[in-house]
Amino acid sequence: MKLHLRSPSSSTPPVLEHCLLSWNWDAPKPHNFIDGLSESACLIRGASQINYANQSMLDLLGYSRGEIQGTCLLTLMDRAAHATLQQAQQKSQDGLPERFECQFRRKDGSVIEVRVSISPILGQTGEWLGSMVMLIDITEQKRMEAEYAQLIAYKHKAQEEAATVKHLTETLMHLSYELRSPLQLMLGWASLLRQHELDQSTTAQALATIERHAKAQAKIIQGIHDIPELARLNSNSLHF
């Protein structure tokens, strides 16, 4: 019987694009074929039972061939991906390839991120005989993607906090002007009062002016009493 492996995408190794083999499931030829692949691969049939796994897959997952032979592929995967594999197997039975990403648990208990490609194995008349599953370890790629996303988040956070600090600085400068101008006016009137050269009317005007500006400054100061705490919080948040 001649069989055809249908590849999930153009990125799958060319050897899988058009592969016509004369084999049966228990013959050595299909085993030799997947043993020749550099990618981790296995043959599954039925309820996702592993019929054969190449050495690359054994090394990836840390099992011996005797331990993994006959094992259901689902037992090696994260439970959250079980439904995805079952859907992929259904597509495979319909002659359609599939690809997805999930987590696999190695024999030592460690978890790896894996890209799974499932290619249906079809007979000469198009009947479904099983699937070839290829695994690519993308753990390091996922780690780098997570670190990059974290750096981007930090960058955005820093930009937002820099904008806050800039706004705070501008506010302080404005408040400094609002406080300094009436203060100079009050000091001027106080200097004239100290000289005792003002008449009664001008003295009353001076005192009223000083009082008015003093009250205005008190309101400004009341409104900014929490600025030092705000500045401290912003300063601390920049140290991520």
Secondary structure by P-SEA (a helix, b strand, c coil): cbbbbbbccccccccccbbbbbcccccaaaaaaaaacccbbbbbccccccccccaaaaaaacccccccccccccccccccaaaaaaaaaaaaaacccccbbbbbbccccbbbbbbbbbbbbbcccccccbbbbbbbbaaaaaaaaaaaaaaaaaaaaaaaaaaaaaaaaaaaaaaaaaaaaaaaaaaaaaaaaaaccccaaaaaaaaaaaaaaaaaaaaaaaaccaaaaaaaaaaaaacc
